[in-house]
Every structure is written in structure tokens, then in C-alpha cells.
Amino acid sequence: MGYIGWVILALGVISSGLVFYSATQTDYERFQFQARLSGGWYTTRRRMRNRFKDDQLTVLLRRSGLQISAPMYHYFRIAATSVFAFIAIMGLLSGHGLTLVFPVLIWFGLEYRRPFPMHFGFQWLQKQAAANRDRSLYLLYRLLLQEVMAFKDSRIGLNDMLRRQLHRVPTIRSFLERCLNQWMEDPVKALQQFGEDLGTKQAKNFAHMLTQIEEAGTDVALDIFQNNQESFRTDRIAAFTTYLQSRALLGTALTMLGVGAAIYDITVIIQVYTATLMKASFGG
């Protein structure tokens, strides 16, 4: 009997046992059994969640733009390692001992601390997410500037202006909602935390600008926005220039790769053709 046959047999035996156990129980005993299972599963899940609670990983995931929690990342890591461990065991039983390397590579490859590979993967994701957040931040800046210009003769709270723009900046909405939730306790601290959570220079400058408006009042908001307009515009132009340079470099690299592959193919064809001609000339 093969491995699949043993697996099918085990599943059949377990299913038969569960069916027999359920059939011999009363409704009350069945309810108690289900309640014990549910309670045990909930307790185990809470313990695992508390054990996998990792503030450093939570910050990395949030700044990387990944909408998953730290426990979910650890579950994914364990599940991926388990799958490759099963494949490694099957390969070992088939005489392929090299497959034992796969689960080790997956486990250490998904480790997020330095100097493991996922640490640098998170750094790359953070750069990409930071660029997207800066674009959304500049959009938010433009929207707030337009609103300040439209309501310059009316007194309106800064938090109300921010709250009305939530649906227009989905990339930084979660950060902005966290800031607004902490606004009632301490607006200045909430804005500072907003800049720290986004983790970019432009975000910190934006948070500092909003702090000045909150402390001085919305009457001077238009002046503060206009004074910082040139610096925000310069940062966006510099970011866009860097983006164009990166695209040009990537395009050049791909072109050179294609040219190199074509040259290699032509060289191989010439060698094969030359060998055929020489073989034919010598009467081979």
C-alpha cells in the first residue's frame, strides 16, 4: 500500500470513529463536547496570538503596506515551513535527501530580523510603500490647501478638515484614522505619532506643519500652507525624477540582457554552422 493509501485509510478510520462517537451521544453530551472543543480552540488561539505578538514586526508590516498582523505572518511562516517539511520527508523516503534543505531555507528565509533575507525584503517593501504614501500625502496637502482657501472666512477645525478627506486618501487612511482617534487626548502628540508611523521625511514635515496650524489656529493656516508649498512641490519633483531614472535604468538593463541573449544565440548558431561545414568539407 502506498503513502496515499495509508492517508486515505487514516482519514476513513478517524471519520468512522467520529461518526460512531456522535451517534452514541445524547444531544446534551454532544453540546458539551462541541463546547469543550470550541473553548479549547479559542484558548489555544489566544495563547498563540499572545505568544506571536511582536511590536517590531507589527511596525514593519504596517510601514511595508501589508494588511496582515504579526500573528498572521507567523502562522504563514509555520504553515509554509510545514508544507515544505512534508515535501522534504516524502523526498527523503524516495531517496532524495537534498529536499531537507527546503524547509530550512523557508524558515530562515522568512525571518524578518537582520541579517536574514526577509529583513531586506521588508526594507524594499517599505521604500515602495513610502513612495506611495508620499504621493497620497501630497494629494492630502493639496486637498487641505483647497479647503483652507475655500473656507478662509469661516472657522473650521483642523480635525474636521482631515476627517472629510479620509475617503480620498485610501493609502494613508488607516494612519490618518489612528491620528484622529487620538486627537481628543492630545492633538500635537497625535500629529507627531502620525508622522512617525508614516516614517518618511515628507510625512514628518507635514505633521510639523499641521502642528503649527493646530497651535496657532486655523486663521494662519493659509499662510502656513503657502509657505510650505514650494518645499512640498520640490520634494515631489525630486521623487518623480528618481522614479524616471529608476525606470530608465531598468529599461537599459533589460535591453542589455536581451542584446546579450541575442549575441549568445548568434554565436552558438555560428559555431554549429561552422562545425557542420568543416565536417562536410572533410567528407564526414
C-alpha positions in Angstrom: 0.0 0.0 0.0 1.4 3.4 -1.0 1.5 6.6 1.1 -1.7 7.9 -0.4 -3.4 4.6 0.6 -2.3 5.0 4.2 -3.5 8.6 4.3 -6.9 7.6 2.9 -7.2 4.7 5.4 -6.3 7.0 8.3 -8.9 9.6 7.2 -11.5 6.9 6.9 -10.7 5.5 10.4 -10.9 8.9 12.0 -14.1 9.8 10.3 -15.7 6.5 11.3 -14.7 7.0 14.9 -16.2 10.5 15.0 -19.4 9.3 13.4 -19.7 6.4 15.9 -18.9 8.7 18.8 -21.5 11.2 17.7 -24.1 8.5 17.2 -23.8 7.1 20.7 -24.1 10.5 22.5 -27.1 12.4 23.6 -27.8 15.9 22.5 -26.6 17.3 25.8 -23.3 15.3 25.7 -22.8 16.4 22.1 -23.3 20.0 23.0 -20.9 19.7 25.9 -18.3 18.1 23.6 -18.7 20.8 21.0 -18.4 23.5 23.7 -15.2 21.9 25.1 -13.7 21.8 21.6 -14.7 25.4 20.9 -13.4 26.6 24.3 -10.1 24.7 23.8 -9.6 26.1 20.3 -10.4 29.7 21.5 -7.9 29.4 24.4 -5.2 27.9 22.2 -5.7 30.6 19.6 -5.5 33.4 22.3 -2.3 31.9 23.7 -0.7 31.6 20.3 -1.8 35.1 19.4 -0.2 36.5 22.6 2.9 34.4 22.0 3.2 35.7 18.5 2.6 39.3 19.5 5.6 41.2 18.1 5.7 45.0 18.2 8.8 45.2 15.9 7.2 43.0 13.3 3.9 45.0 13.6 5.7 48.2 12.8 7.5 46.6 9.8 4.2 45.2 8.4 2.4 48.5 8.8 5.2 50.5 7.2 5.5 48.0 4.4 1.9 48.4 3.5 1.0 44.8 4.2 -2.5 44.4 5.6 -1.7 41.5 7.9 -1.0 41.2 11.6 2.1 39.8 13.2 0.4 36.6 14.4 -0.8 36.0 10.8 2.7 36.4 9.5 4.0 33.8 12.0 1.1 31.4 11.1 2.0 31.8 7.4 5.7 31.1 8.2 4.9 28.0 10.2 2.4 26.8 7.5 4.9 27.3 4.6 7.6 25.5 6.6 5.3 22.6 7.4 4.3 22.2 3.8 8.0 22.1 2.7 8.9 19.8 5.6 6.2 17.3 4.4 7.6 17.5 0.9 11.1 17.0 2.3 10.0 13.9 4.3 8.4 12.5 1.2 11.5 13.2 -0.9 13.7 11.6 1.8 11.7 8.5 1.8 12.1 8.4 -2.0 15.8 8.7 -1.7 16.2 12.4 -2.3 18.0 13.8 0.8 18.6 17.2 -0.8 14.9 18.1 -0.2 15.7 18.5 3.5 17.2 21.9 2.7 13.9 23.4 1.6 12.1 23.8 5.0 15.3 25.2 6.5 15.6 27.8 3.7 11.9 28.7 4.1 12.1 29.1 7.9 15.3 31.3 7.8 14.2 33.0 4.6 11.0 34.3 6.2 12.9 35.5 9.3 12.5 39.3 9.4 15.5 40.2 11.6 18.9 41.2 10.3 20.8 39.6 8.5 18.2 37.3 7.1 16.7 37.8 3.6 13.2 38.9 4.6 14.7 41.9 6.5 16.0 43.3 3.2 12.7 42.3 1.6 10.8 44.4 4.2 13.2 47.3 3.5 12.4 47.2 -0.2 8.7 47.0 0.6 9.0 50.0 2.9 10.6 52.0 0.1 7.8 51.2 -2.3 5.2 51.9 0.4 6.9 55.2 1.4 6.8 56.4 -2.2 3.0 55.6 -2.4 2.4 57.3 0.9 4.3 60.5 -0.1 2.1 60.7 -3.2 -1.0 60.4 -1.1 0.4 62.8 1.4 0.9 65.4 -1.3 -2.7 64.8 -2.5 -3.9 65.4 1.1 -1.8 68.6 1.2 -3.4 69.9 -2.0 -6.9 69.0 -0.8 -6.4 70.7 2.6 -5.0 73.8 0.8 -8.0 74.0 -1.4 -10.3 73.6 1.6 -8.5 76.3 3.5 -8.8 78.7 0.6 -12.5 77.9 0.2 -13.3 78.4 3.9 -10.7 81.1 4.8 -13.5 83.3 6.1 -15.0 80.6 8.3 -13.7 79.0 11.4 -13.3 75.2 10.9 -11.4 72.7 12.9 -8.3 71.1 11.5 -9.5 67.6 12.6 -12.8 68.2 10.7 -10.9 69.1 7.6 -8.8 65.9 7.9 -11.8 63.7 8.6 -13.5 64.9 5.4 -10.5 63.8 3.3 -10.3 60.2 4.6 -12.0 58.6 1.6 -9.8 60.5 -0.8 -6.5 59.1 0.5 -7.0 55.3 0.9 -3.3 54.6 1.1 -2.8 56.5 4.3 -6.3 56.3 5.6 -5.5 53.8 8.4 -2.7 56.1 9.7 -5.0 59.2 9.5 -7.8 57.4 11.3 -5.4 56.4 14.1 -4.3 60.0 14.4 -7.9 61.3 14.5 -8.8 58.7 17.2 -6.1 60.1 19.4 -6.9 63.7 18.6 -9.1 64.4 21.6 -6.5 63.3 24.1 -3.6 65.3 22.6 -3.7 66.7 19.1 0.1 67.6 19.0 1.1 64.1 20.1 -1.4 62.5 17.7 0.2 64.5 14.8 3.7 63.6 15.9 2.7 60.0 16.0 1.2 60.3 12.6 4.5 61.5 11.1 6.4 58.7 12.9 4.0 56.0 11.7 4.4 57.0 8.1 8.1 57.1 8.6 9.1 59.5 5.8 10.7 62.9 5.8 7.8 64.5 4.0 5.4 63.0 6.5 7.3 64.5 9.4 7.4 67.9 7.7 3.6 67.6 7.0 2.9 66.6 10.6 5.0 69.6 11.8 3.1 71.9 9.6 -0.2 70.7 10.9 1.1 71.1 14.5 1.9 74.7 13.8 -1.7 75.2 12.5 -3.2 73.5 15.5 -1.2 75.6 17.9 -1.6 78.9 16.2 -5.2 78.4 15.0 -6.7 77.9 11.6 -6.6 81.7 10.9 -3.0 81.4 9.9 -3.5 78.0 8.1 -3.4 79.6 4.6 -0.1 81.4 5.3 1.5 78.2 6.6 0.3 76.1 3.7 1.5 78.7 1.2 4.9 79.0 2.9 5.4 75.2 2.7 4.0 74.8 -0.8 7.4 75.2 -2.6 9.2 72.6 -0.4 6.4 70.0 -1.0 6.5 70.7 -4.7 10.3 70.3 -4.8 10.1 67.0 -2.9 7.5 65.6 -5.3 9.6 66.7 -8.4 12.7 65.1 -6.9 10.8 61.9 -6.2 9.4 61.8 -9.7 12.8 62.4 -11.2 14.2 59.5 -9.2 11.4 57.3 -10.4 12.1 58.2 -14.0 15.8 57.4 -13.5 15.0 54.0 -12.0 12.7 53.2 -14.9 15.4 54.2 -17.4 18.0 52.1 -15.6 15.7 49.1 -15.5 14.9 49.6 -19.2 18.6 49.8 -20.1 19.3 46.6 -18.0 16.5 44.7 -19.7 17.7 45.9 -23.2 21.3 44.8 -22.5 20.0 41.5 -21.3 18.1 41.0 -24.5 21.1 42.0 -26.6 23.4 39.7 -24.7 21.0 36.8 -25.2 20.7 37.5 -28.9 24.6 37.7 -29.3 24.9 34.4 -27.4 22.3 32.8 -29.7 24.1 34.1 -32.8 27.5 32.8 -31.5 26.0 29.3 -30.9 24.5 29.3 -34.4 27.8 30.3 -36.0 29.6 27.6 -34.1 27.1 24.9 -35.0 27.1 26.1 -38.7 31.0 26.2 -38.8 31.3 22.7 -37.3 28.8 21.4 -39.9 30.7 23.0 -42.7 34.0 21.6 -41.6 32.6 18.2 -41.1 31.1 18.3 -44.6 34.4 19.6 -46.1 36.4 16.7 -44.7 33.8 14.3 -46.1 32.4 13.4 -42.6 
